[in-house]
Amino acid sequence: MRYEGNDEKLIELAKKNALNIGAGHAFIIFMENAYPINVLNSIKSVPEVCRIFCATANQTEIVIGETEKGRAILGVIDGAKSKGIESEEDIKFRKELLRKIGYKL
């Protein structure tokens, strides 16, 4: 398993999770004091990246498939079940947050 990083705590977290997942041709990025959405397009533009399952600050669960040939990530469970339809106030908050973090103008 290869690894790279600039923060020892996050490197160890990524190594531990990658080893637990045990699937080939996969990578994990952990960030602190940043929003995943702000780096998502840069990651998508890397030619070797075929699929991104998740970019979130939520807790996640990884769905793994295993055969005699190995293991693969089948999907990611990201967040909790929706509690309902957002209100006008929720919409306003969401849009303001996206502007605040630089994702929307």
Phi and psi restraints in degrees (range 20) as a CNS / XPLOR table:
assign (resid 1 and name C) (resid 2 and name N)
       (resid 2 and name CA) (resid 2 and name C) 1.0 -93.7 20.0 2
assign (resid 2 and name N) (resid 2 and name CA)
       (resid 2 and name C) (resid 3 and name N) 1.0 155.4 20.0 2
assign (resid 2 and name C) (resid 3 and name N)
       (resid 3 and name CA) (resid 3 and name C) 1.0 -151.2 20.0 2
assign (resid 3 and name N) (resid 3 and name CA)
       (resid 3 and name C) (resid 4 and name N) 1.0 159.8 20.0 2
assign (resid 3 and name C) (resid 4 and name N)
       (resid 4 and name CA) (resid 4 and name C) 1.0 -154.7 20.0 2
assign (resid 4 and name N) (resid 4 and name CA)
       (resid 4 and name C) (resid 5 and name N) 1.0 152.2 20.0 2
assign (resid 4 and name C) (resid 5 and name N)
       (resid 5 and name CA) (resid 5 and name C) 1.0 172.3 20.0 2
assign (resid 5 and name N) (resid 5 and name CA)
       (resid 5 and name C) (resid 6 and name N) 1.0 178.3 20.0 2
assign (resid 5 and name C) (resid 6 and name N)
       (resid 6 and name CA) (resid 6 and name C) 1.0 -130.9 20.0 2
assign (resid 6 and name N) (resid 6 and name CA)
       (resid 6 and name C) (resid 7 and name N) 1.0 9.0 20.0 2
assign (resid 6 and name C) (resid 7 and name N)
       (resid 7 and name CA) (resid 7 and name C) 1.0 -139.2 20.0 2
assign (resid 7 and name N) (resid 7 and name CA)
       (resid 7 and name C) (resid 8 and name N) 1.0 116.2 20.0 2
assign (resid 7 and name C) (resid 8 and name N)
       (resid 8 and name CA) (resid 8 and name C) 1.0 -57.7 20.0 2
assign (resid 8 and name N) (resid 8 and name CA)
       (resid 8 and name C) (resid 9 and name N) 1.0 -40.4 20.0 2
assign (resid 8 and name C) (resid 9 and name N)
       (resid 9 and name CA) (resid 9 and name C) 1.0 -63.3 20.0 2
assign (resid 9 and name N) (resid 9 and name CA)
       (resid 9 and name C) (resid 10 and name N) 1.0 -44.0 20.0 2
assign (resid 9 and name C) (resid 10 and name N)
       (resid 10 and name CA) (resid 10 and name C) 1.0 -72.2 20.0 2
assign (resid 10 and name N) (resid 10 and name CA)
       (resid 10 and name C) (resid 11 and name N) 1.0 -34.2 20.0 2
assign (resid 10 and name C) (resid 11 and name N)
       (resid 11 and name CA) (resid 11 and name C) 1.0 -60.9 20.0 2
assign (resid 11 and name N) (resid 11 and name CA)
       (resid 11 and name C) (resid 12 and name N) 1.0 -47.7 20.0 2
assign (resid 11 and name C) (resid 12 and name N)
       (resid 12 and name CA) (resid 12 and name C) 1.0 -62.6 20.0 2
assign (resid 12 and name N) (resid 12 and name CA)
       (resid 12 and name C) (resid 13 and name N) 1.0 -39.3 20.0 2
assign (resid 12 and name C) (resid 13 and name N)
       (resid 13 and name CA) (resid 13 and name C) 1.0 -63.5 20.0 2
assign (resid 13 and name N) (resid 13 and name CA)
       (resid 13 and name C) (resid 14 and name N) 1.0 -43.7 20.0 2
assign (resid 13 and name C) (resid 14 and name N)
       (resid 14 and name CA) (resid 14 and name C) 1.0 -65.8 20.0 2
assign (resid 14 and name N) (resid 14 and name CA)
       (resid 14 and name C) (resid 15 and name N) 1.0 -43.2 20.0 2
assign (resid 14 and name C) (resid 15 and name N)
       (resid 15 and name CA) (resid 15 and name C) 1.0 -61.1 20.0 2
assign (resid 15 and name N) (resid 15 and name CA)
       (resid 15 and name C) (resid 16 and name N) 1.0 -46.2 20.0 2
assign (resid 15 and name C) (resid 16 and name N)
       (resid 16 and name CA) (resid 16 and name C) 1.0 -59.8 20.0 2
assign (resid 16 and name N) (resid 16 and name CA)
       (resid 16 and name C) (resid 17 and name N) 1.0 -46.1 20.0 2
assign (resid 16 and name C) (resid 17 and name N)
       (resid 17 and name CA) (resid 17 and name C) 1.0 -69.8 20.0 2
assign (resid 17 and name N) (resid 17 and name CA)
       (resid 17 and name C) (resid 18 and name N) 1.0 -40.3 20.0 2
assign (resid 17 and name C) (resid 18 and name N)
       (resid 18 and name CA) (resid 18 and name C) 1.0 -62.9 20.0 2
assign (resid 18 and name N) (resid 18 and name CA)
       (resid 18 and name C) (resid 19 and name N) 1.0 -40.9 20.0 2
assign (resid 18 and name C) (resid 19 and name N)
       (resid 19 and name CA) (resid 19 and name C) 1.0 -65.7 20.0 2
assign (resid 19 and name N) (resid 19 and name CA)
       (resid 19 and name C) (resid 20 and name N) 1.0 -40.8 20.0 2
assign (resid 19 and name C) (resid 20 and name N)
       (resid 20 and name CA) (resid 20 and name C) 1.0 -64.5 20.0 2
assign (resid 20 and name N) (resid 20 and name CA)
       (resid 20 and name C) (resid 21 and name N) 1.0 -39.4 20.0 2
assign (resid 20 and name C) (resid 21 and name N)
       (resid 21 and name CA) (resid 21 and name C) 1.0 -67.1 20.0 2
assign (resid 21 and name N) (resid 21 and name CA)
       (resid 21 and name C) (resid 22 and name N) 1.0 -46.9 20.0 2
assign (resid 21 and name C) (resid 22 and name N)
       (resid 22 and name CA) (resid 22 and name C) 1.0 66.4 20.0 2
assign (resid 22 and name N) (resid 22 and name CA)
       (resid 22 and name C) (resid 23 and name N) 1.0 23.0 20.0 2
assign (resid 22 and name C) (resid 23 and name N)
       (resid 23 and name CA) (resid 23 and name C) 1.0 -101.0 20.0 2
assign (resid 23 and name N) (resid 23 and name CA)
       (resid 23 and name C) (resid 24 and name N) 1.0 138.6 20.0 2
assign (resid 23 and name C) (resid 24 and name N)
       (resid 24 and name CA) (resid 24 and name C) 1.0 -75.4 20.0 2
assign (resid 24 and name N) (resid 24 and name CA)
       (resid 24 and name C) (resid 25 and name N) 1.0 162.6 20.0 2
assign (resid 24 and name C) (resid 25 and name N)
       (resid 25 and name CA) (resid 25 and name C) 1.0 52.9 20.0 2
assign (resid 25 and name N) (resid 25 and name CA)
       (resid 25 and name C) (resid 26 and name N) 1.0 46.6 20.0 2
assign (resid 25 and name C) (resid 26 and name N)
       (resid 26 and name CA) (resid 26 and name C) 1.0 -137.5 20.0 2
assign (resid 26 and name N) (resid 26 and name CA)
       (resid 26 and name C) (resid 27 and name N) 1.0 154.3 20.0 2
assign (resid 26 and name C) (resid 27 and name N)
       (resid 27 and name CA) (resid 27 and name C) 1.0 -140.3 20.0 2
assign (resid 27 and name N) (resid 27 and name CA)
       (resid 27 and name C) (resid 28 and name N) 1.0 156.3 20.0 2
assign (resid 27 and name C) (resid 28 and name N)
       (resid 28 and name CA) (resid 28 and name C) 1.0 -127.6 20.0 2
assign (resid 28 and name N) (resid 28 and name CA)
       (resid 28 and name C) (resid 29 and name N) 1.0 136.8 20.0 2
assign (resid 28 and name C) (resid 29 and name N)
       (resid 29 and name CA) (resid 29 and name C) 1.0 -121.3 20.0 2
assign (resid 29 and name N) (resid 29 and name CA)
       (resid 29 and name C) (resid 30 and name N) 1.0 125.5 20.0 2
assign (resid 29 and name C) (resid 30 and name N)
       (resid 30 and name CA) (resid 30 and name C) 1.0 -111.2 20.0 2
assign (resid 30 and name N) (resid 30 and name CA)
       (resid 30 and name C) (resid 31 and name N) 1.0 136.0 20.0 2
assign (resid 30 and name C) (resid 31 and name N)
       (resid 31 and name CA) (resid 31 and name C) 1.0 -129.6 20.0 2
assign (resid 31 and name N) (resid 31 and name CA)
       (resid 31 and name C) (resid 32 and name N) 1.0 156.1 20.0 2
assign (resid 31 and name C) (resid 32 and name N)
       (resid 32 and name CA) (resid 32 and name C) 1.0 -130.8 20.0 2
assign (resid 32 and name N) (resid 32 and name CA)
       (resid 32 and name C) (resid 33 and name N) 1.0 141.9 20.0 2
assign (resid 32 and name C) (resid 33 and name N)
       (resid 33 and name CA) (resid 33 and name C) 1.0 58.8 20.0 2
assign (resid 33 and name N) (resid 33 and name CA)
       (resid 33 and name C) (resid 34 and name N) 1.0 38.4 20.0 2
assign (resid 33 and name C) (resid 34 and name N)
       (resid 34 and name CA) (resid 34 and name C) 1.0 -153.4 20.0 2
assign (resid 34 and name N) (resid 34 and name CA)
       (resid 34 and name C) (resid 35 and name N) 1.0 160.3 20.0 2
assign (resid 34 and name C) (resid 35 and name N)
       (resid 35 and name CA) (resid 35 and name C) 1.0 -104.7 20.0 2
assign (resid 35 and name N) (resid 35 and name CA)
       (resid 35 and name C) (resid 36 and name N) 1.0 128.8 20.0 2
assign (resid 35 and name C) (resid 36 and name N)
       (resid 36 and name CA) (resid 36 and name C) 1.0 -53.9 20.0 2
assign (resid 36 and name N) (resid 36 and name CA)
       (resid 36 and name C) (resid 37 and name N) 1.0 -35.9 20.0 2
assign (resid 36 and name C) (resid 37 and name N)
       (resid 37 and name CA) (resid 37 and name C) 1.0 -61.2 20.0 2
assign (resid 37 and name N) (resid 37 and name CA)
       (resid 37 and name C) (resid 38 and name N) 1.0 -26.0 20.0 2
assign (resid 37 and name C) (resid 38 and name N)
       (resid 38 and name CA) (resid 38 and name C) 1.0 -73.9 20.0 2
assign (resid 38 and name N) (resid 38 and name CA)
       (resid 38 and name C) (resid 39 and name N) 1.0 -18.7 20.0 2
assign (resid 38 and name C) (resid 39 and name N)
       (resid 39 and name CA) (resid 39 and name C) 1.0 -113.3 20.0 2
assign (resid 39 and name N) (resid 39 and name CA)
       (resid 39 and name C) (resid 40 and name N) 1.0 -2.2 20.0 2
assign (resid 39 and name C) (resid 40 and name N)
       (resid 40 and name CA) (resid 40 and name C) 1.0 -58.9 20.0 2
assign (resid 40 and name N) (resid 40 and name CA)
       (resid 40 and name C) (resid 41 and name N) 1.0 -47.1 20.0 2
assign (resid 40 and name C) (resid 41 and name N)
       (resid 41 and name CA) (resid 41 and name C) 1.0 -64.7 20.0 2
assign (resid 41 and name N) (resid 41 and name CA)
       (resid 41 and name C) (resid 42 and name N) 1.0 -35.2 20.0 2
assign (resid 41 and name C) (resid 42 and name N)
       (resid 42 and name CA) (resid 42 and name C) 1.0 -63.9 20.0 2
assign (resid 42 and name N) (resid 42 and name CA)
       (resid 42 and name C) (resid 43 and name N) 1.0 -41.2 20.0 2
assign (resid 42 and name C) (resid 43 and name N)
       (resid 43 and name CA) (resid 43 and name C) 1.0 -67.5 20.0 2
assign (resid 43 and name N) (resid 43 and name CA)
       (resid 43 and name C) (resid 44 and name N) 1.0 -42.0 20.0 2
assign (resid 43 and name C) (resid 44 and name N)
       (resid 44 and name CA) (resid 44 and name C) 1.0 -59.5 20.0 2
assign (resid 44 and name N) (resid 44 and name CA)
       (resid 44 and name C) (resid 45 and name N) 1.0 -30.2 20.0 2
assign (resid 44 and name C) (resid 45 and name N)
       (resid 45 and name CA) (resid 45 and name C) 1.0 -79.5 20.0 2
assign (resid 45 and name N) (resid 45 and name CA)
       (resid 45 and name C) (resid 46 and name N) 1.0 -7.0 20.0 2
assign (resid 45 and name C) (resid 46 and name N)
       (resid 46 and name CA) (resid 46 and name C) 1.0 -73.5 20.0 2
assign (resid 46 and name N) (resid 46 and name CA)
       (resid 46 and name C) (resid 47 and name N) 1.0 122.2 20.0 2
assign (resid 46 and name C) (resid 47 and name N)
       (resid 47 and name CA) (resid 47 and name C) 1.0 -56.6 20.0 2
assign (resid 47 and name N) (resid 47 and name CA)
       (resid 47 and name C) (resid 48 and name N) 1.0 -32.3 20.0 2
assign (resid 47 and name C) (resid 48 and name N)
       (resid 48 and name CA) (resid 48 and name C) 1.0 -76.2 20.0 2
assign (resid 48 and name N) (resid 48 and name CA)
       (resid 48 and name C) (resid 49 and name N) 1.0 -12.9 20.0 2
assign (resid 48 and name C) (resid 49 and name N)
       (resid 49 and name CA) (resid 49 and name C) 1.0 -82.7 20.0 2
assign (resid 49 and name N) (resid 49 and name CA)
       (resid 49 and name C) (resid 50 and name N) 1.0 116.0 20.0 2
assign (resid 49 and name C) (resid 50 and name N)
       (resid 50 and name CA) (resid 50 and name C) 1.0 -93.9 20.0 2
assign (resid 50 and name N) (resid 50 and name CA)
       (resid 50 and name C) (resid 51 and name N) 1.0 -36.2 20.0 2
assign (resid 50 and name C) (resid 51 and name N)
       (resid 51 and name CA) (resid 51 and name C) 1.0 -153.0 20.0 2
assign (resid 51 and name N) (resid 51 and name CA)
       (resid 51 and name C) (resid 52 and name N) 1.0 142.4 20.0 2
assign (resid 51 and name C) (resid 52 and name N)
       (resid 52 and name CA) (resid 52 and name C) 1.0 -116.5 20.0 2
assign (resid 52 and name N) (resid 52 and name CA)
       (resid 52 and name C) (resid 53 and name N) 1.0 119.9 20.0 2
assign (resid 52 and name C) (resid 53 and name N)
       (resid 53 and name CA) (resid 53 and name C) 1.0 -82.2 20.0 2
assign (resid 53 and name N) (resid 53 and name CA)
       (resid 53 and name C) (resid 54 and name N) 1.0 -30.6 20.0 2
assign (resid 53 and name C) (resid 54 and name N)
       (resid 54 and name CA) (resid 54 and name C) 1.0 -162.4 20.0 2
assign (resid 54 and name N) (resid 54 and name CA)
       (resid 54 and name C) (resid 55 and name N) 1.0 140.0 20.0 2
assign (resid 54 and name C) (resid 55 and name N)
       (resid 55 and name CA) (resid 55 and name C) 1.0 -139.8 20.0 2
assign (resid 55 and name N) (resid 55 and name CA)
       (resid 55 and name C) (resid 56 and name N) 1.0 99.3 20.0 2
assign (resid 55 and name C) (resid 56 and name N)
       (resid 56 and name CA) (resid 56 and name C) 1.0 -152.2 20.0 2
assign (resid 56 and name N) (resid 56 and name CA)
       (resid 56 and name C) (resid 57 and name N) 1.0 160.5 20.0 2
assign (resid 56 and name C) (resid 57 and name N)
       (resid 57 and name CA) (resid 57 and name C) 1.0 -101.6 20.0 2
assign (resid 57 and name N) (resid 57 and name CA)
       (resid 57 and name C) (resid 58 and name N) 1.0 -1.4 20.0 2
assign (resid 57 and name C) (resid 58 and name N)
       (resid 58 and name CA) (resid 58 and name C) 1.0 -76.5 20.0 2
assign (resid 58 and name N) (resid 58 and name CA)
       (resid 58 and name C) (resid 59 and name N) 1.0 160.4 20.0 2
assign (resid 58 and name C) (resid 59 and name N)
       (resid 59 and name CA) (resid 59 and name C) 1.0 -69.0 20.0 2
assign (resid 59 and name N) (resid 59 and name CA)
       (resid 59 and name C) (resid 60 and name N) 1.0 146.9 20.0 2
assign (resid 59 and name C) (resid 60 and name N)
       (resid 60 and name CA) (resid 60 and name C) 1.0 -132.2 20.0 2
assign (resid 60 and name N) (resid 60 and name CA)
       (resid 60 and name C) (resid 61 and name N) 1.0 163.5 20.0 2
assign (resid 60 and name C) (resid 61 and name N)
       (resid 61 and name CA) (resid 61 and name C) 1.0 -129.4 20.0 2
assign (resid 61 and name N) (resid 61 and name CA)
       (resid 61 and name C) (resid 62 and name N) 1.0 139.4 20.0 2
assign (resid 61 and name C) (resid 62 and name N)
       (resid 62 and name CA) (resid 62 and name C) 1.0 -100.7 20.0 2
assign (resid 62 and name N) (resid 62 and name CA)
       (resid 62 and name C) (resid 63 and name N) 1.0 131.2 20.0 2
assign (resid 62 and name C) (resid 63 and name N)
       (resid 63 and name CA) (resid 63 and name C) 1.0 -95.7 20.0 2
assign (resid 63 and name N) (resid 63 and name CA)
       (resid 63 and name C) (resid 64 and name N) 1.0 119.1 20.0 2
assign (resid 63 and name C) (resid 64 and name N)
       (resid 64 and name CA) (resid 64 and name C) 1.0 -110.9 20.0 2
assign (resid 64 and name N) (resid 64 and name CA)
       (resid 64 and name C) (resid 65 and name N) 1.0 138.9 20.0 2
assign (resid 64 and name C) (resid 65 and name N)
       (resid 65 and name CA) (resid 65 and name C) 1.0 -110.8 20.0 2
assign (resid 65 and name N) (resid 65 and name CA)
       (resid 65 and name C) (resid 66 and name N) 1.0 144.9 20.0 2
assign (resid 65 and name C) (resid 66 and name N)
       (resid 66 and name CA) (resid 66 and name C) 1.0 -138.7 20.0 2
assign (resid 66 and name N) (resid 66 and name CA)
       (resid 66 and name C) (resid 67 and name N) 1.0 133.4 20.0 2
assign (resid 66 and name C) (resid 67 and name N)
       (resid 67 and name CA) (resid 67 and name C) 1.0 -129.5 20.0 2
assign (resid 67 and name N) (resid 67 and name CA)
       (resid 67 and name C) (resid 68 and name N) 1.0 -174.7 20.0 2
assign (resid 67 and name C) (resid 68 and name N)
       (resid 68 and name CA) (resid 68 and name C) 1.0 -67.0 20.0 2
assign (resid 68 and name N) (resid 68 and name CA)
       (resid 68 and name C) (resid 69 and name N) 1.0 -18.4 20.0 2
assign (resid 68 and name C) (resid 69 and name N)
       (resid 69 and name CA) (resid 69 and name C) 1.0 -88.3 20.0 2
assign (resid 69 and name N) (resid 69 and name CA)
       (resid 69 and name C) (resid 70 and name N) 1.0 -13.9 20.0 2
assign (resid 69 and name C) (resid 70 and name N)
       (resid 70 and name CA) (resid 70 and name C) 1.0 146.8 20.0 2
assign (resid 70 and name N) (resid 70 and name CA)
       (resid 70 and name C) (resid 71 and name N) 1.0 -161.2 20.0 2
assign (resid 70 and name C) (resid 71 and name N)
       (resid 71 and name CA) (resid 71 and name C) 1.0 -121.5 20.0 2
assign (resid 71 and name N) (resid 71 and name CA)
       (resid 71 and name C) (resid 72 and name N) 1.0 153.1 20.0 2
assign (resid 71 and name C) (resid 72 and name N)
       (resid 72 and name CA) (resid 72 and name C) 1.0 -146.2 20.0 2
assign (resid 72 and name N) (resid 72 and name CA)
       (resid 72 and name C) (resid 73 and name N) 1.0 150.8 20.0 2
assign (resid 72 and name C) (resid 73 and name N)
       (resid 73 and name CA) (resid 73 and name C) 1.0 -82.6 20.0 2
assign (resid 73 and name N) (resid 73 and name CA)
       (resid 73 and name C) (resid 74 and name N) 1.0 120.3 20.0 2
assign (resid 73 and name C) (resid 74 and name N)
       (resid 74 and name CA) (resid 74 and name C) 1.0 -92.4 20.0 2
assign (resid 74 and name N) (resid 74 and name CA)
       (resid 74 and name C) (resid 75 and name N) 1.0 -26.5 20.0 2
assign (resid 74 and name C) (resid 75 and name N)
       (resid 75 and name CA) (resid 75 and name C) 1.0 178.5 20.0 2
assign (resid 75 and name N) (resid 75 and name CA)
       (resid 75 and name C) (resid 76 and name N) 1.0 177.2 20.0 2
assign (resid 75 and name C) (resid 76 and name N)
       (resid 76 and name CA) (resid 76 and name C) 1.0 -133.1 20.0 2
assign (resid 76 and name N) (resid 76 and name CA)
       (resid 76 and name C) (resid 77 and name N) 1.0 131.3 20.0 2
assign (resid 76 and name C) (resid 77 and name N)
       (resid 77 and name CA) (resid 77 and name C) 1.0 -92.9 20.0 2
assign (resid 77 and name N) (resid 77 and name CA)
       (resid 77 and name C) (resid 78 and name N) 1.0 117.4 20.0 2
assign (resid 77 and name C) (resid 78 and name N)
       (resid 78 and name CA) (resid 78 and name C) 1.0 -121.2 20.0 2
assign (resid 78 and name N) (resid 78 and name CA)
       (resid 78 and name C) (resid 79 and name N) 1.0 106.5 20.0 2
assign (resid 78 and name C) (resid 79 and name N)
       (resid 79 and name CA) (resid 79 and name C) 1.0 86.1 20.0 2
assign (resid 79 and name N) (resid 79 and name CA)
       (resid 79 and name C) (resid 80 and name N) 1.0 -175.2 20.0 2
assign (resid 79 and name C) (resid 80 and name N)
       (resid 80 and name CA) (resid 80 and name C) 1.0 -98.2 20.0 2
assign (resid 80 and name N) (resid 80 and name CA)
       (resid 80 and name C) (resid 81 and name N) 1.0 168.6 20.0 2
assign (resid 80 and name C) (resid 81 and name N)
       (resid 81 and name CA) (resid 81 and name C) 1.0 -60.4 20.0 2
assign (resid 81 and name N) (resid 81 and name CA)
       (resid 81 and name C) (resid 82 and name N) 1.0 141.8 20.0 2
assign (resid 81 and name C) (resid 82 and name N)
       (resid 82 and name CA) (resid 82 and name C) 1.0 -59.0 20.0 2
assign (resid 82 and name N) (resid 82 and name CA)
       (resid 82 and name C) (resid 83 and name N) 1.0 141.1 20.0 2
assign (resid 82 and name C) (resid 83 and name N)
       (resid 83 and name CA) (resid 83 and name C) 1.0 -91.3 20.0 2
assign (resid 83 and name N) (resid 83 and name CA)
       (resid 83 and name C) (resid 84 and name N) 1.0 -12.1 20.0 2
assign (resid 83 and name C) (resid 84 and name N)
       (resid 84 and name CA) (resid 84 and name C) 1.0 157.8 20.0 2
assign (resid 84 and name N) (resid 84 and name CA)
       (resid 84 and name C) (resid 85 and name N) 1.0 -168.8 20.0 2
assign (resid 84 and name C) (resid 85 and name N)
       (resid 85 and name CA) (resid 85 and name C) 1.0 -89.0 20.0 2
assign (resid 85 and name N) (resid 85 and name CA)
       (resid 85 and name C) (resid 86 and name N) 1.0 137.0 20.0 2
assign (resid 85 and name C) (resid 86 and name N)
       (resid 86 and name CA) (resid 86 and name C) 1.0 -67.8 20.0 2
assign (resid 86 and name N) (resid 86 and name CA)
       (resid 86 and name C) (resid 87 and name N) 1.0 146.7 20.0 2
assign (resid 86 and name C) (resid 87 and name N)
       (resid 87 and name CA) (resid 87 and name C) 1.0 -87.5 20.0 2
assign (resid 87 and name N) (resid 87 and name CA)
       (resid 87 and name C) (resid 88 and name N) 1.0 173.5 20.0 2
assign (resid 87 and name C) (resid 88 and name N)
       (resid 88 and name CA) (resid 88 and name C) 1.0 -59.6 20.0 2
assign (resid 88 and name N) (resid 88 and name CA)
       (resid 88 and name C) (resid 89 and name N) 1.0 -38.4 20.0 2
assign (resid 88 and name C) (resid 89 and name N)
       (resid 89 and name CA) (resid 89 and name C) 1.0 -64.5 20.0 2
assign (resid 89 and name N) (resid 89 and name CA)
       (resid 89 and name C) (resid 90 and name N) 1.0 -40.3 20.0 2
assign (resid 89 and name C) (resid 90 and name N)
       (resid 90 and name CA) (resid 90 and name C) 1.0 -62.9 20.0 2
assign (resid 90 and name N) (resid 90 and name CA)
       (resid 90 and name C) (resid 91 and name N) 1.0 -41.9 20.0 2
assign (resid 90 and name C) (resid 91 and name N)
       (resid 91 and name CA) (resid 91 and name C) 1.0 -61.2 20.0 2
assign (resid 91 and name N) (resid 91 and name CA)
       (resid 91 and name C) (resid 92 and name N) 1.0 -45.7 20.0 2
assign (resid 91 and name C) (resid 92 and name N)
       (resid 92 and name CA) (resid 92 and name C) 1.0 -60.5 20.0 2
assign (resid 92 and name N) (resid 92 and name CA)
       (resid 92 and name C) (resid 93 and name N) 1.0 -46.3 20.0 2
assign (resid 92 and name C) (resid 93 and name N)
       (resid 93 and name CA) (resid 93 and name C) 1.0 -60.0 20.0 2
assign (resid 93 and name N) (resid 93 and name CA)
       (resid 93 and name C) (resid 94 and name N) 1.0 -45.9 20.0 2
assign (resid 93 and name C) (resid 94 and name N)
       (resid 94 and name CA) (resid 94 and name C) 1.0 -60.5 20.0 2
assign (resid 94 and name N) (resid 94 and name CA)
       (resid 94 and name C) (resid 95 and name N) 1.0 -46.7 20.0 2
assign (resid 94 and name C) (resid 95 and name N)
       (resid 95 and name CA) (resid 95 and name C) 1.0 -65.7 20.0 2
assign (resid 95 and name N) (resid 95 and name CA)
       (resid 95 and name C) (resid 96 and name N) 1.0 -39.4 20.0 2
assign (resid 95 and name C) (resid 96 and name N)
       (resid 96 and name CA) (resid 96 and name C) 1.0 -64.8 20.0 2
assign (resid 96 and name N) (resid 96 and name CA)
       (resid 96 and name C) (resid 97 and name N) 1.0 -40.5 20.0 2
assign (resid 96 and name C) (resid 97 and name N)
       (resid 97 and name CA) (resid 97 and name C) 1.0 -62.8 20.0 2
assign (resid 97 and name N) (resid 97 and name CA)
       (resid 97 and name C) (resid 98 and name N) 1.0 -44.7 20.0 2
assign (resid 97 and name C) (resid 98 and name N)
       (resid 98 and name CA) (resid 98 and name C) 1.0 -62.8 20.0 2
assign (resid 98 and name N) (resid 98 and name CA)
       (resid 98 and name C) (resid 99 and name N) 1.0 -35.9 20.0 2
assign (resid 98 and name C) (resid 99 and name N)
       (resid 99 and name CA) (resid 99 and name C) 1.0 -69.3 20.0 2
assign (resid 99 and name N) (resid 99 and name CA)
       (resid 99 and name C) (resid 100 and name N) 1.0 -41.3 20.0 2
assign (resid 99 and name C) (resid 100 and name N)
       (resid 100 and name CA) (resid 100 and name C) 1.0 -60.6 20.0 2
assign (resid 100 and name N) (resid 100 and name CA)
       (resid 100 and name C) (resid 101 and name N) 1.0 -40.0 20.0 2
assign (resid 100 and name C) (resid 101 and name N)
       (resid 101 and name CA) (resid 101 and name C) 1.0 -87.6 20.0 2
assign (resid 101 and name N) (resid 101 and name CA)
       (resid 101 and name C) (resid 102 and name N) 1.0 3.1 20.0 2
assign (resid 101 and name C) (resid 102 and name N)
       (resid 102 and name CA) (resid 102 and name C) 1.0 83.8 20.0 2
assign (resid 102 and name N) (resid 102 and name CA)
       (resid 102 and name C) (resid 103 and name N) 1.0 14.1 20.0 2
assign (resid 102 and name C) (resid 103 and name N)
       (resid 103 and name CA) (resid 103 and name C) 1.0 -86.4 20.0 2
assign (resid 103 and name N) (resid 103 and name CA)
       (resid 103 and name C) (resid 104 and name N) 1.0 -30.9 20.0 2
assign (resid 103 and name C) (resid 104 and name N)
       (resid 104 and name CA) (resid 104 and name C) 1.0 -128.6 20.0 2
assign (resid 104 and name N) (resid 104 and name CA)
       (resid 104 and name C) (resid 105 and name N) 1.0 149.1 20.0 2
